Amino acid sequence: MRAKVGDRLRFRGRQVGMPDHMAEVTEVLGENGEPPYRVVHDNGHEATIYPESDCVVEPRG
């Protein structure tokens, strides 16, 4: 997985009926766009994450 600052990460709902949620990459801490990433979730929570396989990068438009 590779992401850049400004890209959005889509986290798939983990159970049937759970909605996806989004986070914006604010800092790339790994090399060559690889994790970990500093992100801000849509609810305002900030975190450092290593995305799992259920996460998809949506490039900044």
CORPE-V230549 format. One record per residue. RES is the residue in one letter. SS is DSSP state (2 for helix, 1 for strand, 0 for the rest). PHI is phi as a letter, one per 20 degrees, with the letter a starting at -180 (999 if undefined). Layout:
BEGIN
res = [RES & RES]
ss = [SS & SS]
phi = [PHI & PHI]
END
This chain:
BEGIN
res = [M & R & A & K & V & G & D & R & L & R & F & R & G & R & Q & V & G & M & P & D & H & M & A & E & V & T & E & V & L & G & E & N & G & E & P & P & Y & R & V & V & H & D & N & G & H & E & A & T & I & Y & P & E & S & D & C & V & V & E & P & R & G]
ss = [0 & 0 & 0 & 0 & 0 & 0 & 0 & 1 & 1 & 1 & 1 & 0 & 0 & 0 & 0 & 0 & 0 & 0 & 0 & 0 & 1 & 1 & 1 & 1 & 1 & 1 & 1 & 1 & 0 & 0 & 2 & 2 & 2 & 0 & 0 & 0 & 1 & 1 & 1 & 1 & 1 & 0 & 0 & 0 & 0 & 1 & 1 & 1 & 1 & 0 & 0 & 0 & 0 & 0 & 1 & 1 & 1 & 1 & 0 & 0 & 0]
phi = [999 & c & b & c & g & n & f & d & d & d & d & f & g & e & c & g & n & f & f & f & c & c & b & d & f & d & b & d & e & e & e & l & n & e & f & e & c & e & c & d & f & g & e & n & f & d & b & d & c & d & g & e & f & e & d & c & e & d & g & f & f]
END
